[in-house]
Amino acid sequence: MNQPLSGLSEKIFLDRYALKQADVKETKVGDYVLVLTQDDVKFPTKEVGVVLERDGDTVKVQLRNDDIIETNVNKLTLTIEKTPEEMWDRLAKAMASVEKTEEKQHEWQQKFRAVLDDWKLVPGGRIAAGAGASDELTLFNCYVIPSPHDSRGGIMETLTEMTEIMSRGGGVGINLSSLRPTRAIVRGVNGTSSGAVSWGGLFSYTTGLIEQGGSRRGALMLMINDWHPDMLRFITVKQNAGEITNANLSVCVSNDFMKAVKEDLDWELVFPDTSDPDYDSLWDGDLNKWKDAGKKVIPYQTVKAREVWHTIISSAWKSAEPGVVFTEYYNQMSNSWYFNPIICTNPCGEQGLPAWGVCNLSALNLSKFYDDVHHDVAWDELKTAVHTAVRFLDNVIDKTPYHFEENKQNQQAERRVGLGTMGLAELLIKLKIRYGSADSLEFLDHLYAFIAKESYLASSSIAAEKGSFTHFETDLFLQSGFMKNMIEHHPEVGKAIREQGMRNVTVITQAPTGSTGTMVGTSTGIEPYFAFEYYRQSRLGFDKQYVPIAQLWNDQHPDEDFPDYFVTAMNLSAEDHIRVQAAIQKWVDSSISKTANCPADFTIEDTKALYELAFDLGCKGVTIYRDGSRDEQVLHTTDEQDSAESSGESEAASTTVSETVETTSTIDNKSIAAAVQQPTPSTSFKTNIVDHQYKKRPQVLEGATYKYNTPFGMAYITINDLDGIPSEIFLNVGKAGSDVFAMSEALGRVCSLFLRYGEHGEKEKLLIKHLKGIGGSGAIGFGSNRVESIADAVAQALQMHMSKLELKRDAMASLVESGATLQQEQEGLMTISLDGEVHGDDVGQVVHEVNDGSDLHASKDLCPACGSASLINAEGCKTCGQCGYSKCS
């Protein structure tokens, strides 16, 4: 018997998927409603209740916790469906209605209802909300529309298409590579272009204004190809506040680019010759097609591929964007390679699509296919569910309304579907297999190979009955990278396709299933659990969540730690995440929405290694999330809402809360629960609590000063030692009174406080790890002399200093071992300075220069307009050489 929904699950169901009465004026006593209890743009809250009284537009509602509130009828969401069973009946009937005979309709309505029951198959959000509910709402989650035509009219046409799709509930992906780069000539108006990225800002802004189908905000993916001259600006655009805020970003990376990265080659940024007479009619963003037509390409800039790659990695490390999609490899693996190239992905990245392509998604809930008698997967039940689910999704293609004829022509000609999974992490726990382990990778290969095989056999079987997709050509279809792998392991699939054809060009997609998975109460997509107890911020409020399987284990094993197969996202290494993604990608003909969660101290070098591992393992894309790298998170392990709303109360309190989040992400449920119950520190937090751990500075310290060229000018970095260990850092960069001088002084003070606090750990190594490689708007030098920023210079100086200290310690040990007297030891050490030269009494005043040969005549400050390190004193005024800002104008 199905369990009734409660808590956030019930709220999600009623808010997003239950059939609604649009006119809230129809509200009457006894109706179940969602009521907006906190009308806040950023932190809204909705609760489930029953209408007790109504007087005009004023209603009294009894909430689930028995509180009674008085509110306006316009703050209610009035639902017709109250239970999932009502929704399942609606969906089964709607999807069976496209079958050609009444007998078939009845047969498949029964089969669809059976697989929907108890959430064994969880339809995509647009299907759940729209099927049988409205002839206007699309049943497709996401769309990719053609790259904008490179004209004002073309851009406005794309904006119109995007708006229309989003208003009906669909997310949109747009590749901006068709738009000419910044400052390119626009002859028609005798001017220059603002560039592809600026138009991306327009699409982003519009997305933020749209309420999708009455139930969610607009969703947008913006992409750009690795050859586009605006790529570098695109990569870093989110570091400019307010320019693009309502879109996910990804860079389309080719095999040649990755080869150039590995071999440290030059990379050319190019764009078609816009003066070509065929430019307006032929150019659509496909550079290979342009070149194949014998058309001219204009070089704009030659860069080092590794430097571009480093910029992508640094930005992803800082803010989880941009993601990377290995587009050329994607097309090599794609079943539509021979007639419909992939140009972009949907907003979550799991579905690469051609122009006018769509996402048609649903997910099997794997947690429902556990055979507790045999402690195994219920393989026969899973097989039946797969075959039913493929037909369910194929019927969606004929049931959905099409608002653009181009969508209809494309989708009915290729019949793209995306069957995925949720509940994987829960299934692994039931099977006592640790997510990310070698055993799990072997199991995942077996599980997803089974799902892929049965999905393709199901599609081929439907083709025998209803016909193949229009563009199906047997030999070409079987030549895709995916089909070669499939036939190698499952020759029966190739045999079936040759005999019967193929109904759908692709069949499998691993979507994130965030809202539907939370509603169902299982793990989302193919992800591990974020935590076993956490808080979720959404349009419905800030809700505490418990993972049922973990709560059940706790109840049955009080005062015991979880077994090792109970793991959360932050217990795993980032490499574990990527290897799981790669194992599943092998059996997914589309792609995967998967985030490699990383701890806060994950470095840029770690990120680089991870991205390259993903490419080497055959992933089609990669996205990381480094804990704490964004100001706002959907999921938290502590109740941060109160502290977020009262952040002005105490800086110390905010710091402690964030530290608790990082710590509790990596411990078990009981520890999390204990941490959540700890009171937030108040403004009475005093420094005398930690004074006993802080080493006081003696009157005299010895050390060395290092001289580095940085993007802001020459930096003098002094590192002094206490008991042979670095204990303070002084920075002198820029002119007194400049922002750079102030921030550099602050950096030195914070580093010194960190080095002199407590006895635990090798803090100097940790400091190097966190500061090294931090990049800004520019860099100085090449190779080993390259300096990314002032912070990077500090890390390099500290690293050099540690090497010299090690040399000094080794020399002292040699003297002691040789039996030298104390006087001889002291005299000997006086000749061993930190740079290995003789300095006598001046050992504490060494200046070690690191200079790439360039001479920065003027120190630079931060420009308040564009944020770059380009503000210099010129002609008696501070002027930015990057954007032209002048303090005097």
N, C-alpha and C positions, 0 to 999 in steps of 0.2 A: 504494500500500500504506500502511496506517495506521501511524503512528509509535507505538511503545510509550510509555506515560506514565512519567514519572520525577520525582524531586524532590517539590515541593509538589503538583504536579498529581496524581501517583499517590496521595499521602496524602489529598488531598481526595476523590478518587474512592473510595478504600477506606473512608474514614471516614464519608462522607455518603451515597453513592449506590449502592455495590455491595451486592448481596444478602448478608445476614449470617447466620451461625449464632449465634443468640441465646445458646445454652448453651456457654460457653467451656470447660466440662468435657469437651466433645467434641474439644478440641484434640489433635492428634497430630503426630508427627515428620513434617516435610516441609510442613506447612501454612504458607501465607503469612499473615502477621498484621500488625496494627498494634500496637506495644507502647508503653505509656506509660513514657517514659524519665525524665520529670521531672514528678512528681506535685505540682503547684503550682496552687492555685486561680486565681491571676492569670496566671501564665506557665507553663501546662502545655506539655509537648513530647511528640509521638508520632513514632515512626520505623517504617519498613517493614522487615520482616525475615522470616527463615525459621526455623521451630522445628527445632533440632538434636537436643535431648534433652528428655525429660520424666521426672520422678521425682515422682509424686504431683501436688501443685499447684505444684511448682517446675519451671521450664522454662529452657533455655538457647536464646537466640535470636541468630542471626547477622544483623546489620544490613546495610543496603545498602553501608555503608563498610567492611564486613568485621569490624567490632568484634563481639565476642561478649559478651552480657550475660546475667546470671542474674536471673530475676524470678519473680513469682507469676503463675499462669495468669489470675487475676482482673484483671490489668493488660493483658490482651490484647484486641484486637478481632479476632474470627475471621470472615473473609469467605468466602462461597461463590463469588462472582464475583471473578475476578482481573483481568479485562480489560474494556475498554469494549465489545468485540464481544459478550461474553456479556450485558452489560446491554442493548445494542441489540436483540439477539434477543428478550430478555424483553419489552421495551417494545413492539416491533412486534407480537408475538403478542398481548399483553394488549389493545392498542388496537384491533386488528383483530377481536378476539373478539366485539365488540358488533354487528358487521355481521350481517344477517339470514340470509344463506345461506352455505354452506361455500365456494361459489365466490367470493362477495364477500370472505369472510374471507381466503381465500388471496390474492386479488388485492391487497387492501389491506395484508396483512402484508408482501408483497413491496415495495409502494410505500413503506410506512412505514420498512421496513428500509433502503431505498435513500436516503431523505432523512436518516435518522439517521446513516448511514455517514460516517465521517471528520468527524463533528461539524458537518455542514451544518445540521441542526436540533438544537438543544440543549434538551431538555425542561426545564421548571421543576423545581426541586429536589424538590418533593413527588411529582411524576410519576415522576421518575427513581428515587427511593428506594422508592416504594410500589407502582407498577403491576406487577401480577403477583407481588408479593412478600408482600402481606398484605391480608386483607379488612378489616382494622381501620384501616389508615393512609389518611388522606384524600389525594387527589391534588390538592387545591386548596391553593395556597400561603397564601392569606390570606382572612379573613372580615371583614365588618362586621356586628355584631350590633345590634339595636335599642337606642336610647338607654334607659338604665335607667328603669324605672318609679319615680316619685318617692316611694319608701317604703322602709323597711328591708328588707321582703321582696323588693321589686323589685330593689334593689341586690344583695342576696345571690343572687337568681336570675341576674342578669347576671354576677356573679362565677363562679357555677357553669358557666354557658355558656362563658365565656371560658376557664376552666380546662380544661373538657372538650375544647374545640377545640385549645388549645395543647398539651395532652398527646398529641394525635394528629398533631402536626406543623404546625398552621396558626397563622399570625399573626392578630392581631385588631385591628380599629379600633373605637373607641367614641367617640361624641359625647356629652359630659357635659351638654349644654345643657338636658336635661330635668330636671335636679336643681335644687332651689330654692337660692338663693344663701345665703351666709354670714349668720347671725343672723336668717334668715327664721323666722317663727313655725311651730312644729310643734304643732298644737293637740292631737293625740292624746296627747302625753306632756307637755303644758304646758311646752314648752321651745322651744329654737331650733335651727336646723340648723347643722352645722359647714361646710356649703357644698359645692358641686360639686367644688372642687379637692381638698378633703380626701378625698373618696371616690375621686378619681383616684389619690391616694396609695395607697389600698388595692389598687386594680387593679394599680398599678405594683409594689407590694411582692410581690403574688402572682405576677406575671410573673417576677420574679427567682428564684422557687423552682422553676420548672417546667423540666424537661428535655424538649424537644420530640421525641417519637418516637425518643428515644434518640440524637439526632444534633445537636441545636442548642438554644440557649436560647430561651425565649419571646420573642416580638416583639409589641409593643403600640404603637398610635397612639392618643393622646388628643386630642380636638378640642373646641373651644368656639366658639359663634357670637358675632358681634361685638355683639349686643344684650344679652348676658348680664351681669348685675351683677358676677359674679365674674371677668369677662374680664381685668381689670387684674392681679388676683392670679395668674391662670393664666399670663399673659405672663411674669411674673417669678418663678414658683415655683421654677425650677431654680437661682435664686440663693440659695435657702434649702437648705443642705446636708441631704441625706437625705430630703427630702419626696417628690419624684418622681425616681427614678433609673433606672428600667427601662422608660421609655416615650419615644417621640418625641412632640413637641407641635406642633400647628398651630392657627392661628386661622382660622375660616371667615369670610371677608370678603365683604360684599355690594357691589353696584354703588353703592348709595346711600351706603354708608360711604366709598367711594373718592371719590365726588362731594363729600361733606362735607369730606374731607381737602383736596381741591384748592381748594375754595371757602372753607376755614377756617370751617366751620359748627359749631354745637353738635351733640352726638350724645347721644341718650338711651339709658340702660341700663335695661332693663325686664324684668319677669317676669309671667307670668299671675297672676291673682287666685286664690290657693290656697284661698280660702274659697268659691269657686264650687262649687255642688253637683255639677257634672259634671267637676270637676277630675280626680278619680282615674280616671274612665273615659275621658275625652276627651284629656287632655294627654299628648303623646308626644314633645315637643321641637320640634314644627313650629309656630312662632309664627304663620306666615301662615294655616295651617289653623285655629288657635285664633281669630285675628281674624276670619276669614271666617265662623266660626260665631257671630259677634256677641258674643264673650266679652271680658271686661274685662281690660285690661293695666295693671299697676301700675308707674308710673315710680319708679325707685330713685335714680338719679343722672343729672345732666346734665354732660357733660364736653365738652371741645374735641376734635373728631375728630383734629385734627393732633397734639394732645398724646398721645392714645392711639396713633396711628400712630408717633410718635416713640418711644414706649415699646417698641413692637414692634420697630422698627428697631434701637434701642439694644441690646435683649436679643439679637436675632439677631447683631448685630455682636460682642457679647461672647462668645456661646457657641454660635452657629449655630442657636439656637432662640429662639422658635418659628418654624416655617415659616409660610407664608401660603398658603391655598387660596382662590381666588376662586370661592366656591361658587355664587353666583347665576349668574355667567357660565357656570360648569361645567354647571349645569342647563339653561341656555338652549341650550348646544351639544349636550347629551346626547340620544341617540336614545330614551331611556326617559323623557323629560320629561313625557309625557302620562299615564303610569301608575305610575311608580316613581321618585320623586325621589332624588337623591344626597344622603346625609346625612353621610358620612364617607369617609375614604380608608383604604387598608391601611397597615401600618406604614412602608413606604417612600414612600408618597404617589403612586405611579403609577396606582393604580386607585381611582377614586371609585366608591362602591357605595351601593346602597340598603340598608335594613335586611334582614338575612339574605342579602346578596349575597356573592359569592365571587370570588377571583382564580383564573383558569384560564390558566396562563402557559407559554409556550415562546418561544425566540428563534432566529431565523435568524442563522447565523454569516456575516456579509457578507464576511469575509475569504476565504471559500471560493468566492465568486462573482466572482473577478477573472479576466478573460480576458487572459492575458499575451500572446497572439498579436496581438490587436487593441488592447491597452492600454485596455480598457474593462470595464464590468460585463458579465458573462455573462447577458444579459437573459433569454434563453430558459430557461436553467437556473434562474434566480431565479423566473421565472413558475411553472415546474413545482413548485418547492419550496414556494412560497407556497400553491398550491392543495392540495398534499398536507398541508401543515402545518395549514391551517384545518380539514380533515377530521379530522386527528389530534386536535386540540383539541376539536372537537365530539364526538368519540367519548369523550373523557375524561368528559364530563358524564354519560354513561350507564354508564361503567365504575366511577366512584368510589363508595365507600360513603358513605352519608349518615347522620350520627349525630344530626341534628336534622331532623325532618320539615319544619320551616319552610325550611331550606336547600334541601331537595329540591324543595319546591313552587315556591320562588322561582327556582331555577336552571333547572329543567326548563321553567318558563314563559317565561323570557327567554333562556336558553342563551347566557350572556355568555362570550366567550372573549377572550384577549389575546395575540395574536401580536406579538412584538417583535423586536428585533435586538440583536446584539452584534457586535464586530469592525469597527465603523464607522471608528474611528481607524486601524486597520490597513489597511482598504480605501483610505482617503484617502491614506495614505502610498504605497501601491502605485500609486495613480493620480497621485501627485505633486501632490496638491491640499492646500494648507495649511488645516488645520482652523480655522474661524472667519473665513476670508477671504471677500471678496465672491464669488469663484469657488466657494467651498465652499457658500455659502448657495444659489446658483443650482443647483448639483449636488444638494444635499440636497432642494430642492423637487422636482426631477425624480425622484430616487430614491424618496423616500417617497410621492410621488403615485402612482408606479408600483405600489409595494407595497400602498397603500391600495386602488387600483382593482382589482388582481387579487384582493385579499383579499375585497372585497365581491362581485366576480363569482363567486368560489369559494363563498361562503356562499349566494348566490342560487341557484347551481347545485345545491347540496346541498338547498336548500329545495324545488326542483323535484322532487327524488327522494324526500325524507323528510318534507317539510312545513315550514312556517315556525314560528317560535316562537309560543307561545300568544297573547301579547298583541300580535302584529303587526297593525297597521292601516295600510294603505298610505299614505293621505293624511297621517295624523298622523305616521307614521314619517318621511316625506319632508319634513316641516316643521321638523325639528330644524336647529339652526344648522350642525351638521356636514354633514348631508345636502344642505343648500342649497349649500354650498361644493363638495361632491363633484359634484353634478349640473351645477353651472355649468362645471366643468372637464372632467368626464367624463360627458356625457349618456347614454352607453351603459350606465352603472351604474344610473341612474334607470329606463331602459327595461327592463333585466333585472329589477329589483326589482318593477316594476309587472306584469310578465308572469309571474314565477316566485315572487315573495315573497322573504323573507329568513329564513335559518335562525337567525341570531344577532343579538341586539340591538346588541351591539358586537363588534368583531373585533380591534382593535389596541390594544396597551398597550406602552409602552416601560419595561420593568422594569430594575433596576440590574444584575442578573446577576453580582453580585460574586464569589461562590464558583464558579459554573459557568464564568464567563469566565476566572477564574484557572486553573481545572482544564484548560480547553481550550487556554490559552496565548495568548489574544488580548485585545484591549481590551474592557472591560466596558461593557454597555449602549450608550448613545450618547456616552459620555464619551471625552475624549482620554486618552492614557496619563498616569498620575500622574507617572511619571518613567521613564526607560529602564533604570534600575538602582535598586532600592529594597529595603527590608526590610518584611516583612508580619508583624504580630502576630496570631495567631489561636489557637483552641483546640488547634491542632496544633503550636504553637511559634512561634519567631521565625525566619523564613526569608528568605534573600536571593533576590531575584527578578531575572531578566534578561528584557527584552522581546526575543523571538526576532528580529523584523524589524530591530530596531536593532542587535542583536548581529551579525546577518548583514551588515548594511551596514558595520559597523566592521571585520569580518573582510575584506571585499572592498575597503575603502578605508582602510587603516591610515594613521594620522597626518593624517587629513583631518577637518574639521568637518562636522557634519551639514548637509544642505541645509535650506532654510528650511521645507520642508514636514514636517520632523521636529519636531513641537512637543509639549510636555507641558502639563498642566493649568495649571501656574504660569507658563508662557511667555505664556499668553493673558490678555487683559484680561477682567475680569468681564463687560463688555459683550459680548465675543465669545461667552462661554458662553451668555448670555441670548438673543442673536440666533440661535445654533444651535438652542437649545431652541424658540424661537418658530417657526423655519422648519420644524421637524419636527412641532411641535404642530398646525400647520395640517392635517396628514394623519393625526392620531391621534385616534380617536373617544373614547378614554378619556383617560389623561393620561401623564405622563412623570416618571420618577425622574431628576432632573438636579440637580447641585450646581454653582453658580457659584463656582468657587474664586477667592479673593481673596488678595492679598499681605498680609503682616502690617501694613503701614502704610495699608491701606484704611480710610478714615474713616467715621464715622457718616453724614456727608452723602453720601459715595460710595454707601453702602449704601442710603440713602433713594432716591437717583436710580435705582439699579439695580432696586429693588422696583417703583418706579413705571413704569420702562421695561418690565418684565415684564408689568405689567397692560396698558399701552398697546399692546403687541405681540400681545396675545391669548394669553399663557400662562395656564394654569389654576392654576398655583401657582408658588412660588419659594422656594428655599432657598439660602443662601450658606454657604460655609465660609471663614472668614478664617484664614489659616495661623497656627497657634499659639494659637488662641482656646479650645482645649480642652486639659485636662491630659493626656489620652490620645488618641493617634491610632492607627488601624489600620495606615496606611502611613507609612513614614519613608524619607527619602533617605540616612540614615546609620544605622549600627549602634548604636542607642540603648539596646539592652537591657542591656548591661553597665553603662552609666552610670546607667540607671534603677535597676538593682539595687543600685548602690553610690553612690546619690545623696548619701549623707552624707559622702563622702570630700572633696568640694571644691565649694564654691559656684561658684568660678571655672570649674571643669571643666564643670559643668552649663550655665552660661551659654554657654560656647563651643560645646558640642554643639548647643544650640538655635539659635545663630547659624549654625552650619554647615548645619543643616536648611533654614533660610530661604534661605540663599545658594544651596545646591546645587539647590534646587527650580527655579531659573531658569536653569540652565546646562546644557551638553550632557553627554552620557554620559561622555566622557573626563574632563571636569572633576569629575563626580560620583565617578567611580572614584578619581580622585586624592584627592578630599576624604575619601572613606571610608577610604583607607589612612593618613590622617594620624593620629598617635597622639593620644589624648585627653590634654589637659593634666593634670598631676598637682598635688598640693597644694603643690608647690614654686613655683607661679606667683607671682611677686613683683611688687609695684607698681613697682619700679625699672625694669621693662621699659618702662613707659609714661610715666615721669616726664619724659622729654625732650619729650613732646608736651603737657605740662600747663602752662598759663600760670599763673605765680605771681601772687598778689594783691598789688598795690602798697599802700603805706600809706594812700593817699587815693583814693577813687573817688566819682564824682558819679552821681546818679541821681534817682529819684522814688519816692514811696510812693503806692500806690493803695488806696483804701478801698472794699471791696465787702461787701454783704450776701450771705451764703451760707446754705445750709440748716443750718450748724453755728454760726451767729452771725457777728459782724462780723470780716472778714479784712483785715489790713493787709499789703499785698504791696509789698515794696521791691525795685526793680530798679535795679541799678547797672551802669555802663558802663565798659568798658576799650577805649580807642582808638575811641570812638564806637560800640561794639557791645555789647549786653547781655552781661554776663559773670557776674553772680551774682543770685540771687533769695533774699530772706528772707521767710518767712511767719510771721505772728503771728495765730493763730486759737485761740480757746478759752482756758480757764484752764490755768495751769501744772499739770502732773501728770495732765491728762486724756489719753485716747487720741488725741483729735483734735489736741491740741497736739503730741503726739509725732509723729504721722504727718505733720502739716503741716510740722514742722521737717525731717523726713526728706525730704519732697517737695522742699522748698527746697534742701536740700543736694545731692540727686541732680541737680536741674535746674542748679545752679551748677557741679557737676562736669562735666556734659555740655557746658555753654556754654563752659567754659574748656579743654576737651580738644581739641587738634588745630586745624588751620587749614582743614580741608576742609569744604565745604558751607555753606549758610545754615542753621546749626543752630537759630537762633531761629524760623525759619519751620517747620522740622520739629517743633520742640517745640510750637508752636501747633497744628499739624495733628493731633498725637497727643493733646493734652490737651483740645482744644476739643470740647464736646458730651458729654464723659463725664458720665453721670448716675448718681445714687444713689437714695436712697429718697424724695427730695423735691426741689423746686426753689423758688427765690425770684424774684419779679418776673415781668414780662410783656414780650413783644416784645423790643426791643433790650436791655432791662435784665434779662432773664431770666438767672439764674445756676443752672446745674444742679448744681454741686458745687464744692469747693475747687479741684480741678484745672481745671475750666472757668473759674473766676475768674482763675486764674493765666494761662490762655491769653488771656482777654480783656484782662487788664492788660498782658500782653506785646504783644498786638496793638496796643493803644492806644499803648504806649510806642514801638513801632516807627514808628507814624505820626508821633508827636511828634519823634522823631529825624530822620525824613525832612524834616519841616518845618524843623528846626534846620539841617540840612545845606543845604537850599535857600536859607535865609536867609543862611548864610555864603557860599555861592557867589555870591549877588547882591551882597554887600558886596565880595567880592574883585573881581567883574566891574566894579563901580563905581569901582574904584581907591582904595578907602579905605586909610588907613594901618593898620599893625598895631595901633596904639593904638585907632584908630576901630573896627577890626574887633572887638577885644576888648570895647570899651565897648558896641558894638552887640549883640554876642552876649549880654552880660549882661542885656540887656532882653528876650531871647527865651527864656522858660522853656519847659518841656515842655508846659505847658497854654496857651501863647500869651500869658500875662500878664507884666507887669513884676514881677520879684522881686529884682533886684539880686544881692547876694551869696548869697541863699538858693536859688539855682537848683537845688542838689542836694537840697533838702528839700521838694519839692513834694508835697502830699497831694491827690490827685485822687479825689473821692468819686463812687462809682457806687452809687446807692441808689434803690430803687423807691418810696420813701416809707414803707415799713413799718419799724418799729423793733423789732429783736430784743432784748428786754430781757435775756434770759438766753442765754448760749452753750449749745450742745447737744453732747452726747457720744454715742458709739456704744453702743447697748444690747447687752450680751453675750447676751441671750436671743433677740431678734428681728433684731438687726443694723441696725435703723433709726436715723436720727439724731434720736432722741427722748428721750435720757437727760438729765434736768435735775436740778439740786439743788432739792428741794422739801421743806420741813418737816424740814430737817436731814439729808436722805437723798437719794441718787441714785435717781430713779424714772423709769420709762419711760412716757411718755404714749401710746405706741402699743399695747403689749402688757400693761402693768400691772406689769412686773418692778420689784422693789424690792430694792436692795442690802442693806437692813436686815431683810428678812423671810426 
